[in-house]
Amino acid sequence: MGAHSLPVLMYHYVSRFPGATTVSPEHFEAQCRGMAEHGWRGVGLDEAEAFLREGAPLPPRSLLITFDDGYLDNYVYAWPILRKYGHKGVVFAVTERLETERRLRPTLADVWSGLSERELPPVDAPMHDTPFGFRERRDLFLSWEEARHMEAGGVMAVAAHSARHLAVFAGPEWGPVNRHDRHKKTPSALEGAGERFHIPGTRLNTFNRTECPVVWGLPRFKERPFLYSRAFLPAPELVDAVRALVPQDPAEARAFFESSDNVARLEALVAGFSPERLGTPEPEEVRRIRVREELAACAATLRRELGHPVRSLCWPWGSGSDIAVEEARKEGFSVFFTTRMGANPPAAPEAVRRFKVRDAGWDWLRLRLEIYARPWLARLYAACRI
Protein backbone atom coordinates (compact mmCIF):
# COMPACT_ATOMS: atom_id res chain seq x y z
CA MET A 1 0.00 0.00 0.00
CA GLY A 2 3.08 2.17 -0.07
CA ALA A 3 2.73 5.58 1.53
CA HIS A 4 -0.97 5.11 2.06
CA SER A 5 -2.78 4.90 5.37
CA LEU A 6 -5.47 2.31 6.09
CA PRO A 7 -8.82 4.04 6.71
CA VAL A 8 -10.70 2.31 9.54
CA LEU A 9 -14.44 3.01 9.72
CA MET A 10 -16.23 2.89 13.08
CA TYR A 11 -19.89 1.88 13.22
CA HIS A 12 -22.05 0.87 16.17
CA TYR A 13 -25.71 0.44 15.27
CA VAL A 14 -27.06 -0.20 11.76
CA SER A 15 -30.69 0.46 12.56
CA ARG A 16 -33.71 2.63 11.83
CA PHE A 17 -33.85 3.82 15.44
CA PRO A 18 -32.09 7.22 15.33
CA GLY A 19 -29.13 8.01 17.52
CA ALA A 20 -25.69 9.58 17.64
CA THR A 21 -23.99 6.24 16.87
CA THR A 22 -26.57 4.89 14.41
CA VAL A 23 -26.46 4.56 10.63
CA SER A 24 -29.67 3.51 8.89
CA PRO A 25 -29.64 0.36 6.75
CA GLU A 26 -30.44 2.53 3.73
CA HIS A 27 -27.46 4.82 4.28
CA PHE A 28 -25.23 1.87 5.13
CA GLU A 29 -26.13 0.20 1.84
CA ALA A 30 -25.53 3.45 -0.06
CA GLN A 31 -22.09 3.69 1.54
CA CYS A 32 -21.20 0.07 0.73
CA ARG A 33 -22.47 0.45 -2.84
CA GLY A 34 -20.48 3.64 -3.29
CA MET A 35 -17.32 2.01 -2.00
CA ALA A 36 -17.71 -0.91 -4.37
CA GLU A 37 -18.48 1.27 -7.38
CA HIS A 38 -15.45 3.50 -6.76
CA GLY A 39 -12.87 0.79 -6.17
CA TRP A 40 -12.80 0.73 -2.37
CA ARG A 41 -12.81 -2.68 -0.66
CA GLY A 42 -13.50 -3.56 2.94
CA VAL A 43 -10.74 -6.05 3.73
CA GLY A 44 -10.86 -8.91 6.20
CA LEU A 45 -9.52 -8.53 9.73
CA ASP A 46 -6.70 -10.96 9.00
CA GLU A 47 -5.53 -8.80 6.08
CA ALA A 48 -5.76 -5.64 8.18
CA GLU A 49 -3.87 -7.26 11.05
CA ALA A 50 -1.07 -8.32 8.73
CA PHE A 51 -0.78 -4.74 7.47
CA LEU A 52 -0.96 -3.23 10.96
CA ARG A 53 1.36 -5.76 12.62
CA GLU A 54 3.96 -6.53 9.99
CA GLY A 55 3.41 -3.96 7.26
CA ALA A 56 2.15 -6.55 4.75
CA PRO A 57 1.00 -4.76 1.57
CA LEU A 58 -2.66 -4.12 0.85
CA PRO A 59 -4.20 -3.23 -2.51
CA PRO A 60 -4.89 0.46 -3.11
CA ARG A 61 -8.22 1.69 -1.74
CA SER A 62 -8.36 -0.90 1.01
CA LEU A 63 -10.21 -0.06 4.21
CA LEU A 64 -11.40 -1.82 7.36
CA ILE A 65 -15.06 -1.71 8.45
CA THR A 66 -15.57 -2.13 12.20
CA PHE A 67 -18.67 -2.46 14.40
CA ASP A 68 -18.51 -1.94 18.15
CA ASP A 69 -20.35 -3.91 20.86
CA GLY A 70 -22.00 -6.82 19.01
CA TYR A 71 -25.55 -5.63 18.41
CA LEU A 72 -27.91 -7.97 16.61
CA ASP A 73 -28.58 -5.36 13.90
CA ASN A 74 -24.99 -5.91 12.71
CA TYR A 75 -26.10 -9.43 11.77
CA VAL A 76 -29.62 -8.57 10.59
CA TYR A 77 -28.71 -5.59 8.39
CA ALA A 78 -24.95 -5.00 8.06
CA TRP A 79 -23.73 -8.52 7.36
CA PRO A 80 -26.00 -9.18 4.33
CA ILE A 81 -25.19 -5.74 2.86
CA LEU A 82 -21.44 -6.29 3.23
CA ARG A 83 -21.77 -9.66 1.54
CA LYS A 84 -23.88 -8.18 -1.26
CA TYR A 85 -21.21 -5.64 -2.21
CA GLY A 86 -18.11 -7.78 -1.66
CA HIS A 87 -16.86 -6.17 1.56
CA LYS A 88 -15.66 -7.70 4.80
CA GLY A 89 -15.76 -6.37 8.34
CA VAL A 90 -15.26 -7.10 12.03
CA VAL A 91 -17.54 -6.97 15.06
CA PHE A 92 -15.84 -6.07 18.34
CA ALA A 93 -17.99 -8.06 20.74
CA VAL A 94 -18.71 -7.50 24.43
CA THR A 95 -18.46 -11.18 25.22
CA GLU A 96 -20.80 -11.34 28.22
CA ARG A 97 -23.57 -9.67 26.20
CA LEU A 98 -23.67 -12.16 23.32
CA GLU A 99 -26.61 -14.53 23.52
CA THR A 100 -26.63 -18.33 23.75
CA GLU A 101 -29.60 -19.06 21.50
CA ARG A 102 -28.74 -21.77 18.96
CA ARG A 103 -31.23 -20.76 16.27
CA LEU A 104 -30.10 -18.42 13.49
CA ARG A 105 -32.46 -15.48 13.27
CA PRO A 106 -33.62 -14.08 9.91
CA THR A 107 -31.74 -11.24 8.23
CA LEU A 108 -32.20 -8.71 5.45
CA ALA A 109 -31.06 -11.38 3.00
CA ASP A 110 -34.22 -13.34 3.84
CA VAL A 111 -36.29 -10.23 3.14
CA TRP A 112 -34.65 -9.98 -0.29
CA SER A 113 -35.77 -13.58 -0.82
CA GLY A 114 -39.39 -12.84 0.06
CA LEU A 115 -39.66 -12.83 3.86
CA SER A 116 -41.80 -10.07 5.32
CA GLU A 117 -39.78 -7.40 7.18
CA ARG A 118 -42.20 -7.86 10.07
CA GLU A 119 -40.58 -11.23 10.70
CA LEU A 120 -37.14 -9.74 11.36
CA PRO A 121 -36.00 -9.40 14.97
CA PRO A 122 -37.15 -6.04 16.44
CA VAL A 123 -33.73 -4.38 16.27
CA ASP A 124 -35.29 -1.04 15.27
CA ALA A 125 -37.30 -0.75 18.52
CA PRO A 126 -34.87 -0.90 21.47
CA MET A 127 -36.78 1.33 23.91
CA HIS A 128 -39.11 -0.31 26.41
CA ASP A 129 -41.48 1.01 29.04
CA THR A 130 -40.78 0.13 32.66
CA PRO A 131 -43.35 -0.20 35.46
CA PHE A 132 -41.80 2.88 37.09
CA GLY A 133 -42.86 5.56 34.62
CA PHE A 134 -39.72 5.84 32.51
CA ARG A 135 -38.18 4.04 29.53
CA GLU A 136 -35.06 1.93 29.22
CA ARG A 137 -32.95 0.88 26.25
CA ARG A 138 -32.64 -2.91 25.93
CA ASP A 139 -30.61 -3.75 22.88
CA LEU A 140 -30.61 -7.17 21.27
CA PHE A 141 -27.20 -8.75 20.76
CA LEU A 142 -25.73 -11.35 18.45
CA SER A 143 -25.72 -14.94 19.55
CA TRP A 144 -22.54 -16.98 19.49
CA GLU A 145 -24.18 -19.22 16.91
CA GLU A 146 -24.67 -16.18 14.65
CA ALA A 147 -21.11 -15.02 15.32
CA ARG A 148 -19.76 -18.40 14.24
CA HIS A 149 -22.04 -18.40 11.22
CA MET A 150 -20.77 -15.01 10.07
CA GLU A 151 -17.14 -16.03 10.55
CA ALA A 152 -17.68 -19.28 8.65
CA GLY A 153 -18.96 -17.29 5.67
CA GLY A 154 -15.73 -15.31 5.55
CA VAL A 155 -17.42 -11.90 5.54
CA MET A 156 -17.51 -10.83 9.20
CA ALA A 157 -14.87 -11.58 11.81
CA VAL A 158 -15.47 -11.31 15.55
CA ALA A 159 -12.89 -9.79 17.90
CA ALA A 160 -12.64 -8.39 21.44
CA HIS A 161 -14.33 -5.41 23.09
CA SER A 162 -13.83 -6.56 26.72
CA ALA A 163 -16.03 -8.90 28.72
CA ARG A 164 -18.52 -6.38 30.14
CA HIS A 165 -17.81 -2.85 28.76
CA LEU A 166 -17.99 -1.22 32.17
CA ALA A 167 -16.92 2.10 33.64
CA VAL A 168 -15.53 2.82 37.09
CA PHE A 169 -15.92 5.69 39.50
CA ALA A 170 -12.65 7.57 39.07
CA GLY A 171 -12.53 10.20 41.79
CA PRO A 172 -14.39 12.04 44.55
CA GLU A 173 -15.53 14.84 42.27
CA TRP A 174 -19.27 14.60 41.77
CA GLY A 175 -22.03 16.36 39.89
CA PRO A 176 -22.60 16.81 36.14
CA VAL A 177 -19.06 15.68 35.26
CA ASN A 178 -19.69 12.16 33.99
CA ARG A 179 -18.90 11.96 30.28
CA HIS A 180 -20.41 8.45 30.05
CA ASP A 181 -23.75 9.65 31.39
CA ARG A 182 -26.45 9.17 28.78
CA HIS A 183 -29.54 9.57 30.97
CA LYS A 184 -32.27 11.64 29.40
CA LYS A 185 -32.94 14.69 31.50
CA THR A 186 -36.17 14.43 33.44
CA PRO A 187 -38.55 17.33 34.12
CA SER A 188 -39.01 19.59 37.14
CA ALA A 189 -37.01 18.90 40.29
CA LEU A 190 -35.74 15.61 38.89
CA GLU A 191 -33.68 17.36 36.22
CA GLY A 192 -31.31 19.08 38.60
CA ALA A 193 -31.20 16.19 41.03
CA GLY A 194 -30.38 13.75 38.26
CA GLU A 195 -27.26 15.72 37.36
CA ARG A 196 -25.93 15.40 40.92
CA PHE A 197 -27.25 12.05 42.15
CA HIS A 198 -28.08 8.63 40.74
CA ILE A 199 -31.86 8.53 40.33
CA PRO A 200 -34.21 6.22 38.42
CA GLY A 201 -34.85 7.61 34.94
CA THR A 202 -34.94 6.99 31.23
CA ARG A 203 -31.81 5.15 30.12
CA LEU A 204 -30.68 5.69 26.53
CA ASN A 205 -27.35 3.85 26.64
CA THR A 206 -26.96 0.13 27.10
CA PHE A 207 -23.42 0.44 28.45
CA ASN A 208 -23.85 3.26 30.96
CA ARG A 209 -22.90 0.97 33.84
CA THR A 210 -20.25 0.92 36.55
CA GLU A 211 -18.71 -2.07 38.25
CA CYS A 212 -19.58 -0.61 41.64
CA PRO A 213 -23.26 -1.29 42.42
CA VAL A 214 -25.10 2.01 42.40
CA VAL A 215 -27.65 2.84 45.05
CA TRP A 216 -30.28 5.49 44.35
CA GLY A 217 -29.10 8.78 45.80
CA LEU A 218 -25.38 8.06 45.51
CA PRO A 219 -23.49 11.15 44.28
CA ARG A 220 -22.62 11.13 40.58
CA PHE A 221 -18.90 10.61 40.95
CA LYS A 222 -16.64 11.14 37.97
CA GLU A 223 -16.60 8.05 35.71
CA ARG A 224 -13.94 6.75 33.36
CA PRO A 225 -13.46 3.58 31.26
CA PHE A 226 -12.94 0.38 33.25
CA LEU A 227 -9.71 -0.56 31.45
CA TYR A 228 -8.28 2.96 31.60
CA SER A 229 -8.67 4.39 35.07
CA ARG A 230 -7.85 3.51 38.63
CA ALA A 231 -11.16 2.99 40.43
CA PHE A 232 -12.50 5.18 43.20
CA LEU A 233 -14.36 3.19 45.85
CA PRO A 234 -17.20 5.03 47.64
CA ALA A 235 -16.92 4.75 51.41
CA PRO A 236 -19.24 2.11 52.93
CA GLU A 237 -20.32 4.72 55.50
CA LEU A 238 -21.49 7.00 52.69
CA VAL A 239 -23.34 4.19 50.92
CA ASP A 240 -25.06 3.09 54.12
CA ALA A 241 -26.09 6.67 54.95
CA VAL A 242 -27.56 7.21 51.48
CA ARG A 243 -29.46 3.91 51.65
CA ALA A 244 -30.91 4.90 55.00
CA LEU A 245 -32.24 8.17 53.59
CA VAL A 246 -33.30 7.35 50.02
CA PRO A 247 -35.81 4.55 49.24
CA GLN A 248 -34.30 1.95 46.91
CA ASP A 249 -37.54 0.93 45.20
CA PRO A 250 -37.43 2.79 41.82
CA ALA A 251 -40.93 4.24 42.10
CA GLU A 252 -40.40 5.35 45.69
CA ALA A 253 -36.98 6.79 44.82
CA ARG A 254 -38.49 8.90 42.03
CA ALA A 255 -41.12 10.18 44.42
CA PHE A 256 -38.36 11.05 46.91
CA PHE A 257 -36.54 13.17 44.33
CA GLU A 258 -39.70 15.02 43.33
CA SER A 259 -39.40 16.86 46.63
CA SER A 260 -36.88 19.70 46.78
CA ASP A 261 -36.82 19.30 50.58
CA ASN A 262 -35.71 15.68 50.19
CA VAL A 263 -33.01 16.67 47.72
CA ALA A 264 -31.79 19.32 50.16
CA ARG A 265 -31.60 16.70 52.92
CA LEU A 266 -29.52 14.44 50.69
CA GLU A 267 -27.21 17.30 49.72
CA ALA A 268 -26.68 18.12 53.37
CA LEU A 269 -25.90 14.49 54.12
CA VAL A 270 -23.24 14.27 51.40
CA ALA A 271 -21.82 17.69 52.34
CA GLY A 272 -21.19 16.27 55.80
CA PHE A 273 -18.55 13.97 54.32
CA SER A 274 -15.19 15.62 53.67
CA PRO A 275 -13.64 14.73 50.25
CA GLU A 276 -11.27 12.22 51.86
CA ARG A 277 -14.20 10.51 53.61
CA LEU A 278 -16.25 10.08 50.42
CA GLY A 279 -14.10 7.14 49.35
CA THR A 280 -10.63 5.88 48.48
CA PRO A 281 -8.69 4.90 45.34
CA GLU A 282 -8.29 1.18 44.85
CA PRO A 283 -4.79 -0.24 45.51
CA GLU A 284 -2.73 -0.60 42.34
CA GLU A 285 -2.40 -4.36 42.82
CA VAL A 286 -6.20 -4.63 43.00
CA ARG A 287 -6.49 -2.53 39.85
CA ARG A 288 -4.19 -4.90 37.97
CA ILE A 289 -6.13 -7.95 39.11
CA ARG A 290 -9.41 -6.33 38.09
CA VAL A 291 -8.08 -5.50 34.61
CA ARG A 292 -6.46 -8.92 34.22
CA GLU A 293 -9.66 -10.76 35.07
CA GLU A 294 -11.73 -8.68 32.64
CA LEU A 295 -9.37 -9.28 29.73
CA ALA A 296 -8.76 -12.94 30.57
CA ALA A 297 -12.49 -13.63 30.68
CA CYS A 298 -12.99 -11.92 27.32
CA ALA A 299 -10.12 -13.80 25.64
CA ALA A 300 -11.15 -17.17 27.07
CA THR A 301 -14.76 -16.77 25.95
CA LEU A 302 -13.72 -15.83 22.43
CA ARG A 303 -11.39 -18.84 22.19
CA ARG A 304 -14.06 -21.20 23.50
CA GLU A 305 -16.94 -19.91 21.39
CA LEU A 306 -15.10 -19.17 18.14
CA GLY A 307 -12.59 -22.00 18.26
CA HIS A 308 -9.53 -19.83 17.71
CA PRO A 309 -7.52 -17.13 19.51
CA VAL A 310 -8.22 -13.48 18.80
CA ARG A 311 -5.48 -10.87 18.33
CA SER A 312 -7.47 -7.64 18.00
CA LEU A 313 -8.89 -5.73 20.97
CA CYS A 314 -10.96 -2.56 20.70
CA TRP A 315 -10.82 -0.53 23.92
CA PRO A 316 -14.26 0.31 25.36
CA TRP A 317 -14.75 4.06 24.94
CA GLY A 318 -11.45 4.04 23.07
CA SER A 319 -9.13 4.09 26.08
CA GLY A 320 -6.79 1.59 27.71
CA SER A 321 -4.04 2.14 30.28
CA ASP A 322 -0.44 0.91 30.25
CA ILE A 323 -1.51 -1.76 32.74
CA ALA A 324 -4.33 -2.85 30.41
CA VAL A 325 -1.93 -3.10 27.47
CA GLU A 326 0.46 -5.26 29.52
CA GLU A 327 -2.32 -7.59 30.63
CA ALA A 328 -3.87 -7.70 27.16
CA ARG A 329 -0.58 -8.81 25.63
CA LYS A 330 -0.44 -11.69 28.12
CA GLU A 331 -3.80 -12.84 26.74
CA GLY A 332 -2.52 -12.83 23.15
CA PHE A 333 -3.85 -9.46 22.00
CA SER A 334 -1.45 -7.52 19.79
CA VAL A 335 -3.56 -5.05 17.77
CA PHE A 336 -5.34 -2.32 19.73
CA PHE A 337 -8.14 -0.17 18.30
CA THR A 338 -9.04 3.27 19.66
CA THR A 339 -11.69 5.90 18.92
CA ARG A 340 -9.10 8.52 18.00
CA MET A 341 -9.02 9.83 14.46
CA GLY A 342 -5.88 9.91 12.32
CA ALA A 343 -3.57 7.93 10.05
CA ASN A 344 -2.85 4.18 10.21
CA PRO A 345 0.55 3.53 8.63
CA PRO A 346 1.88 -0.03 8.19
CA ALA A 347 3.39 -1.86 11.18
CA ALA A 348 1.69 0.35 13.78
CA PRO A 349 -0.68 -1.88 15.80
CA GLU A 350 -0.45 -0.16 19.19
CA ALA A 351 -3.16 2.49 18.68
CA VAL A 352 -5.21 1.95 15.53
CA ARG A 353 -7.19 5.06 14.69
CA ARG A 354 -10.76 5.05 13.44
CA PHE A 355 -13.30 7.61 12.33
CA LYS A 356 -16.97 7.57 13.24
CA VAL A 357 -19.27 7.12 10.24
CA ARG A 358 -22.29 9.38 10.16
CA ASP A 359 -25.83 8.55 9.15
CA ALA A 360 -25.23 9.96 5.68
CA GLY A 361 -24.84 8.81 2.09
CA TRP A 362 -21.87 7.96 -0.08
CA ASP A 363 -20.83 11.53 -0.84
CA TRP A 364 -20.09 12.21 2.83
CA LEU A 365 -18.07 9.01 3.19
CA ARG A 366 -16.19 9.38 -0.09
CA LEU A 367 -14.40 12.55 1.02
CA ARG A 368 -13.38 11.00 4.37
CA LEU A 369 -11.93 7.95 2.68
CA GLU A 370 -9.77 10.10 0.44
CA ILE A 371 -8.56 11.99 3.52
CA TYR A 372 -7.83 8.98 5.72
CA ALA A 373 -6.01 7.10 2.96
CA ARG A 374 -3.29 9.80 2.97
CA PRO A 375 -1.17 9.84 6.15
CA TRP A 376 -0.30 13.53 6.17
CA LEU A 377 -3.83 14.61 5.32
CA ALA A 378 -5.35 12.22 7.88
CA ARG A 379 -3.11 13.65 10.62
CA LEU A 380 -3.91 17.21 9.63
CA TYR A 381 -7.66 16.57 9.46
CA ALA A 382 -7.68 14.77 12.81
CA ALA A 383 -5.77 17.65 14.44
CA CYS A 384 -8.31 20.15 13.11
CA ARG A 385 -11.19 18.09 14.51
CA ILE A 386 -9.90 17.94 18.09
N, C-alpha and C positions, 0 to 999 in steps of 0.2 A: 504493500500500500504506500510505500515510499514516505514522502513527507506528510502524508495525510493523517488526520486524526479520525478515530472511530466515533461517530455520533452514537450516543446511547440514549434512547427515548424512555421516559418514565411515565407509565400509566398506572392507575389504580383500578377504578371502576370503568367498565364499558357497559353502560346502562342508560335507560331513559329517565331515571330519577336524577334530577339536576343536582349538581354540587361542585365544589371547588376542585375536586380531584376526579371528576367524572367526564368521560367522553361518550357521546351517544353512539350506538351501533352504526347509525347512518354516517356520522362524521368519521368514525373509525374505518368504515369501509371505504369512504372517499379518500382517506389518507393512504390506506393500503393500496388502493387502485392507482392513485397518483404515483406512489413510490414505484410500483411495478411498471407503469407506463413510461417513467422517466429514468429507468435503469438502476434504481436503488433496490437493494435486496437486504431483507432482514436475515442475518446469518444465524446459525445455531450457536448455542452457548459454548459448545466445545471449540468451534472455530474462533469465537471471540476470546475465550480463555487462552488459546494458543497465541493469539496476537498480543493479548495483554500480559501474558506471563513470559513468553519467549521471543516475542517480536515476529512470529510467523506471519508471512505476507497474507493479505486479504485482497480480493479483487476491488477495483475502484468502485465507489458508491456502495460500499458495505455499511451496514448499521446494525445495532443490536436493539431489539424491542423488549422492554422489560415491564412486568406487571407486579406491583407490590401487594402482599398480604395473602393472596390465595382465594379471592372471592369467586363464587360460583359463576358470576357473569363472564369471567375470563374464559370459562369452558363453554358456556351457552352461546355467547356472541363472538368473543375475540378469536378463539381457536378455529372455528369454521372459516372465518374471514381470512385469517392468516393462511390457512391451507388453500383457500380459493385463489389467492393471488401469489402463491409461491414463496411466502415469507416464513421465517421461524421466529421463535421468541422464547422467553423464560419467565416463569412465575416464581417469585420469591415468596415462599410459603411460611406462614406462622404455624408451626407444626402441630401445636395443641389445638388449633382451631379447625384443622381439616377433619372431615366427617368420616365415619366408618361404614357408611352404607355401601353395600356391594353392587347395587343396581346402577347402571349407567343412565343418567337422566337425559332427556331429549335436548337437542341443541338447535341452533338456527339452520344447520344443514338438514335437519328433519323437516323444518318448515319449508325449505326450498324443495323438498321432495313431496310436499303435500300435507304435512301435519298442520293443524291449526295452531296459531301462535298462542291461543288460550291454554294449550297443553304444555307450554314451556314452564319451567319453574318460575316462581314469582320474584325474579331478581330485580324487577323494576319497582317493587313496592316494599322497601325495607322498613318503613316506619309503622309502628304498632302502638295502639292505645294500651295504656296500663289501667289497672283498677283505681289508680290514685290521682287521676285527673291530668296526667301529662303523657307525652309520647316518648317512645324509646326506639332507637335504631337497632334492628336485629338482622344483620346481614347473613345471607346464606354463603357457605363456603364449599369449595371443592371437596370431594371425597378422595380418599387415597386410591380407590379403584379408578376414578376419573383421572387422577394424576398419572397413574401407571398407563392408562389407556392413551393419554396424550403423548407421553414419552415414547410409547411403543410405536406410535405413528410417525415419530421423527420430526414433528412440527414444534412442539412445545416442551421444553425442559422444565424441571422443577428444581429449585435451589433453596437456600436458607434465608430466613428472615427472622431468626430467633425462635424460641419455643413458645413465648407468650406475648411478646410485643408490649412490655410493660414500661411504665415510668416509675421513678422514685421521687419521694420528697427529697429536696436537695439543699435545704437551708431553713433557718428560722424565719426568714422574711415571709410575710403573708399578706394576702389581699389580692387585687387584680393583677397578679404578676405571672400567672401560669400560662406559658405559651402553648401548652397542650390542651388547655381548656376549650372545649367545643360545646359547652352547654348553651342552649338558646336562652337568652335573657327572658326572665319572667316578669309579669307586670307588677305594679304597685310596690309595696314594701319588699317583696321578694327579689326585685331586681338588684337593689343595692346589697341586700344580705347575701345574695348568691355570688356576688363578686368577692366577698370576704370570708364566707363560710361554705362548707359543703352542705347543700340542701337538696332534697328531692326535686327533680325538674326534668324537662325534656332533654334527652340525650341524643345528639346528632352524630356522635363519633363512636364507632365500635371499640376503638382502642384507647379511649380516654380512661385508663385504669392505672392504679398504682399497686405495687406489691403490698404495701402496708394497708391493711383493712381500714376503710374510711368509716367513721361514725358520723352521723348527721350532727352538724354543729361544729365539727373540727375546723380550725382555721385553714384557709386555702394557702398552705405553704407552697413555696416555689417548687416546681417540678422540672425534672430533666430526664432524658432517656436512661433507661435501666442499665444499658451497657456502656454508658458514657460517664455518669456521675457517681460520686460517693453518696451514699444514702444518708438522709437525715431522719432520725428515729424520734417521733413525738414521745414526750415523757409519759409514762403510764399514769402519773398523777393528773396530767392535763386531760388525757383520754377519759379517765374515770370521772373527772369533774364535769366534762362536757356531757357524758352519758347520763349523769345524775340530773342534769338540767334540761337537756333536750330529749323529747320522746324519740325513740328509734323506729317506731312504725312510720312508714312513709307518709300516710295521710295525716297522722298526728303531728309529724315533724313539719309538714307544710303549714298546718294550722298554727303551729308555734311561731313560725317565721312571718306569718301575716301580721303579727302584733309588733309594733315598733318598741313597745315596752319590753317584750321578750328579747328582742334583738339587743336592746341596750343592756339587759342583764347579762347576756352572753358576752358582749363586748367587755363589760366590766370584769367578768370572770377571767377572760383571757388576758386582759390588761394587768391582772394581778400576778401574772407569771412574768418574771424578768426574762429577757431573751435567752439567757443561759439555762433557765428552768423549763423552757418550752420543749427542749429535746436535746439530743446529742448526735454527732456524726458517728456512723458505724466505724468500727476498727478496720484498718486496711486489710487485715487478714480475712476478716469476715466479708469484706467487699470482694476480694479475689475468689473466695469460695462461692459466693452468690453468682458471680459472673461465670465462673467455671461450670457450675451446675446447669445454668441456663443454656450455655453453648453446647455442653456435652449432651444434654437431653435432646436438643435440636438435631445435632449431628447423628446421634444414635437412632432417632426416629426416622430420619431420612434414609439412613443405610438399611434399616429393617424394612421399611415400606417400599422403597424404590429398588432395593437389591443392589445398590452400588454406592460408593462414597460420593460426597458432593464437595466441590472445591470452592464454590462461589458463595459468599455471604453478603447480603445487603443489610447494612445497619438500620435498625428501626429509627425513624426520624433522622436518618442520615448520619448518625454520630456514634463513634466507638472510641473508647479510651485506649491508652497504651496497654493497660492491663488486659482489656478485652482483645486486643490484637494478639498479645502473647498467648492467651488462653485459646483463642480461635485457631491459631497455628497448630497448637497441640492436638486439636480435633481434626486437622487435615485441611482447614480452610486456607486458601492462598490468594484469592482474588476478592477484594473488598469494595463494595459499591456504596456510594454516598448519594446525597441529594444536592451536592454542590454542582454548579454549572462549570463548564470549561472544556479544555482539550483532553483527549485520551491518546497520547502517543504510544507506539509499540513498547513492550516490555516495561509497563508501568502499572502493576496490578494493585498497588497499595491503597489507592484512593481513586477509584473509577468515578468519573464525573458523568452526571446525567442531566437532561433538561426535561422539565415537566411539559407534557403535551396538553394543549388546550382543547376545549370542545369547539373545534373549528375545522374547516375544510383543508383541502390539499394546498391551496395557495399559502396559507399561514405556515404549514409545515415545510413546504419546499424551501422557503427562505432560510429557516433555521437549519435545515440539513446542509445547505451550502455553507453556512457559517461554521457549524460544528465539525465539518469535514476538513477545515483549514486550521491548523494549530494556532497560528498567530491571531487569526480573526476570532477563533473561539475564545482565546484568553482575553482579548480586548472586549468582546461582547459581554463575557461573564463579568469582567471588572466593572463595566458600565451599568450592569444590572444589580450590583450589590447595593 
